[in-house]
Amino acid sequence: MNSVAPTLEAYRPTMHYAAKDTWLNDPNGLVFHEGIYHLYYQNNPFGNVHSNMSWGHATSTDLVSWKEQPVAIPCDETEEIYSGSIVVDTGNTSGFGADGQDPLVAIYTSAYKPGSLHEGTQAQSIAWSTDGGYTWIKYANNPVLTRNSPEFRDPKVFRYNGPGGSYWVMVAVEAHDFAVLLYRSEDLKNWEYLSTFGPANGTGGIWECPDLFELPLNGDSAAMKWVLTVNMNPGGPNGGSAGQYFVGEFDGVTFSSETSLTEGMQDPDRVPDYQWLDWGRDYYAAVSFSNVPDGRRLMIGWMNNWQYANHIPTSPWRSPMSLVRDVSLVSVNGQPRLVQRPAPEVSDASKPRPVQRVTLDGHAPIEGGAAVQRVDVAFTPGCSEEFGLVVRGSADGRAGTRIGIRPGSGELIVDRTRSGDTGFHDAFPSISRAPIAAGQDGSYTLQIFVDCCSVEIFANDGLVTMTELIFPDRAQTDLTLYSTGGTAGAALQLTDLGKEKA
């Protein structure tokens, strides 16, 4: 096929969700309800660039196969529907339920258009659903919370139960003030200010899409910690969009961070030391699902970067979501650190190939490379300066995405300067870096999910993650291991997870 459209459609991911023929960005309203995971998201129902923001909708029972649903909350002549969240209103505190059924309540940002009553402001509004999240009714007295601000947005709401009582808590941002604002409510309609967190750590770009949740440290339910995530654009550790996190305490009023390295504005020299959700170029606006059973904390992000988001070479759709991640909290050198692993549902290894053990001294082509697969590899450094693998490579070795480890400098790198189509935007071809240390046995482990337009890397059991879009030629499926400056060892296992789209 020589026509452009089929080639671009070949980038459509197999393992990751993308809309059929429209634009998507931030995940919104993530909720588990009556056996179904609901993924809402920022969506342009009328095209594949950022505009006409509405809530798109997809559903899944297994976090793997997603079914696109009709647009859930569309924009209108008054407002665009910006990011937000959904809660299961157990006990019907809002009064929107009917016939004894607890409603779903969406809390979203109204971005008011010229000519509307609240023109030029962003404020928080609500809508409710009594049919399981498929149809929504906007509250007649919206907005329910306003600061008369043009940049007050992205409400994430959860039910707080603590010494001070039980009530709804909202975290939202004043984007240009690098501030997370907290509010409380008894009924989701009337909100009272609690406190403000920030600025702190990364402030190289506006703050967006916050989340606040509790996790046990090292799996100990007697040692609970609160995690505040906030996304930032630009100013990420490798350029453009990124997300950071803070760990500390929340007493129902104030969040106090114990992991902040800088208070106030960003120290450029400390950026590599901040706690980033993902060190890659393409993991943004990540938030977690509400109401997931068994206390699991599941998170998903938008797999793109605002530096080039409107220009990536896909058609008719544009932008995928990341894989769903299981998030936990562990101690590393006495400090609490997030661990992110692909949710077991999406990392199925039921049909792995046999483990291949290779001694590396230069390049070693590996049989079994594919457009869509899971790669599990453990490296032992030997005396090499750098070792790693090239995925989605060409047979002549001139193209591919290089994923390498440099033990001397403690760096994990992703080089996509030769990954395929890189010329659509000057900011796209790049070499990203993340800190990495050897495990207790001296090895480095990588779990890599290769899809038609992306690589997602989970290093050292999820302590470090890197997510990057790539746009290789459909024939680029070769896989190569390599070492430079000496020898290294590798134990490799491949698992086929799908087939490239025709």
Disulfide bonds with the S-S distance in Angstrom:
none
